[in-house]
């Protein structure tokens, strides 16, 4: 099958499109854009969940039982006490969708509310379960990705418009699907601006502060960028002078990528120009600040492990940037030994460090219980 990364086709220069041809071309352009948004959502969810999901063209259907969404919710907010219904999909495989699967969808939507995602992005249960409005569901996943990135809980979502490749048949099938449900696509490119407008702050001052940061990033002067990040009107958290160069590097790369993505989107017939098309939003900036802080903390941790310095290691493990749970000063020696074994010559992610910390804590607890049993 022929594949393509866009829906433009060769048309002789002297051929005047009929109204029907123009409408068909517009529908294919919309279908291609939506497939790109599905692919972006799929890859982001896979990165958070750490496992593959069904193919892009099957993603909507695979979200209806809510298992992937519920597990995503528990990854982003692991302190939640609720459980996933039918986690291995055995019931779904045997009998298809069950009403109890809506428990998973409700877990996902409630978790997003608890995290603070604005209600305007959150779909209804029937939007998912009955496939009433899947574009809004995918729109919500995009908004959640940016919101979670801002909180430092997930990676940034890729922009694949103009880069993802689909077959003619896939584009035609999606075009027919969108026509069948009579749904229009949400404006995915406006999510950052909507998140900013939902913040209970002086929006004009916030916007001005964000522009100053973007301009400083363009000038590539870390001290100026740091000053912009420290502006109270920017409402950014955990900005550290020690990481000024890291902030500059990450924001510079992100800004260039966003400009390139905006240029790709401008070729689409559905493109609507916006001030934040090429500007990093407050949420994006906060996400990159958190990611830079996490990178610096991991660097300090790996340095402490290499130097077998338990004191420095404990300080790194307690860094808010890593967000590790259950770190105990009494287990510092165990953490050092466990991390030295786990690194094996390569750096660990925060999630891998958490796994080591949890395993050491578990072993320490088992040994403690064993001593109590012997001594009783």
Buried (B, 14 or more C-beta within 10 A) or exposed (E): EEEBBBBBEEEEEEEEEEEEEEEBBBBBBBBBBBBBBBBBBBBBBEBBBEEEBEEBBEBBEBBBBBBBBBBBBBBBBEEBEBEBBBEEEEBBEEEEBBEEBBBBBBBBBBBBEEBEBBEEBBBBBEBBBEBBBBBBBBBBBBBBBBBBBBBBBBBBBBBBBBBBEBEBEBBBBBBEBBEEEEBEBBBBBBBBBBBBBBEEBEEEBBBEBBEBBBEBBBEEEBEBBBBBBBBEBBBBEEBBEEBBBBBBBBBBEBBEBBEEBBEBBEEBEBBEEBEBBBBBBBBBBBBBBBBBBBBBBBEBBBEBBEEEBBEBBBBBBEBEBBBBEEBBEEBBEBBBBBBBEBBEEEEBEBEBBBBBBBBBBEEBEEEEEEEEEEEE
